Amino acid sequence: MGLAIQSTLDKGIGQTTLEFKISLLRPITPETGPITAEGKILNCGRRIGTAEGRVTDAKGRLLAHGTTTCLIFTTWLRGTSTRGTNRGKEPVPGKTSIAAGNDRRLPFLLPPRAVSRRT
């Protein structure tokens, strides 16, 4: 389910699970045969995404289902930065990085507007 949300995010944007609920309806054993897992995004905003998932067998019977809520955040790669005019594009090697000790604040903990206004 989290991968459904991750698949829609740009490079440099990550997500982590805030909450999930899974209901197991039938046992999955070797006799079950091939199974299919499907994730579907319910809503994906600027900071929060929600998705649902289903696991079915070859006969279409529902084996498990669930929902998740994910936090969406900016990732900062070691030795790279997405600041300035390059925001949303490829990271620029050699620019300011937290790993180099140039910024003691963790950007994924700042409000989205504070991250987008930093230069």
C-alpha positions in Angstrom: 0.0 0.0 0.0 2.9 2.4 0.8 4.5 1.5 -2.5 1.3 2.7 -4.3 1.9 6.1 -2.7 5.6 6.1 -3.3 5.1 5.3 -7.0 3.5 8.7 -7.5 6.1 10.8 -5.7 8.9 12.7 -7.4 12.6 11.9 -6.9 13.8 13.4 -3.6 10.3 12.9 -1.9 9.8 10.0 0.5 7.1 8.5 2.6 6.7 6.5 5.8 3.8 4.8 7.4 1.9 6.7 10.1 -0.8 4.1 10.5 -2.1 0.9 9.0 -4.9 -1.6 9.5 -4.9 -5.1 7.9 -7.6 -7.7 8.1 -6.7 -11.3 7.3 -9.8 -13.1 6.1 -8.5 -16.5 4.9 -5.3 -18.5 5.5 -2.6 -18.3 2.8 -1.0 -21.8 2.4 0.8 -23.5 -0.4 -2.5 -25.0 -1.5 -3.9 -21.4 -2.0 -1.8 -21.2 -5.2 -0.8 -17.9 -6.8 -2.0 -14.8 -5.1 -2.3 -11.2 -6.3 -1.6 -8.1 -4.2 -3.0 -4.7 -5.4 -2.6 -1.3 -3.9 -4.8 1.7 -4.7 -4.3 5.3 -3.8 -7.4 6.8 -2.1 -5.9 10.3 -1.6 -2.4 11.8 -1.9 -1.9 15.3 -0.7 1.1 17.4 0.0 1.9 15.9 3.4 -0.4 12.9 3.9 -1.4 10.0 1.6 -3.9 7.2 2.1 -4.2 3.9 0.2 -5.9 0.6 0.4 -4.8 -2.9 -0.5 -6.3 -6.2 -1.4 -4.8 -9.7 -1.6 -6.8 -12.2 -3.7 -6.3 -15.8 -4.9 -6.5 -17.1 -8.5 -10.3 -17.6 -8.1 -10.7 -14.0 -7.1 -11.5 -14.7 -3.4 -10.5 -11.9 -1.0 -7.7 -13.2 1.3 -6.8 -10.0 3.1 -7.4 -6.2 2.8 -6.2 -3.1 4.5 -5.6 0.6 4.6 -2.7 2.8 5.3 -1.9 6.5 6.1 1.5 7.8 5.1 3.5 10.9 5.9 5.1 12.5 2.8 8.4 14.3 3.3 11.4 15.7 1.5 14.5 13.5 1.6 18.0 15.0 1.7 20.7 12.9 0.2 24.2 13.0 1.5 26.3 15.5 -0.4 23.4 16.7 -2.5 20.8 19.4 -2.3 17.5 20.2 -4.1 17.6 23.8 -2.9 17.2 26.9 -5.0 16.2 26.9 -8.7 17.0 23.2 -9.0 14.1 22.2 -6.6 12.2 19.2 -7.9 14.9 18.2 -10.3 18.0 16.2 -10.0 20.0 16.8 -6.8 23.2 18.9 -7.4 26.4 17.2 -6.0 28.6 19.3 -3.8 26.0 21.7 -2.6 24.9 22.2 1.0 24.2 18.9 2.9 23.2 18.0 6.4 25.9 15.3 6.3 28.5 18.1 6.0 27.1 19.8 9.1 26.0 22.9 7.1 22.4 22.6 8.3 21.5 21.4 11.7 17.7 21.4 11.1 16.1 18.3 9.7 14.0 19.5 6.7 11.5 16.7 6.9 10.5 17.9 10.4 9.9 21.5 9.2 6.5 22.6 7.9 6.3 22.3 4.1 6.3 26.1 3.6 9.5 26.5 5.6 11.2 23.9 3.4 10.1 25.4 0.2 11.2 28.9 1.2 14.8 28.0 2.2 17.6 29.1 -0.1 
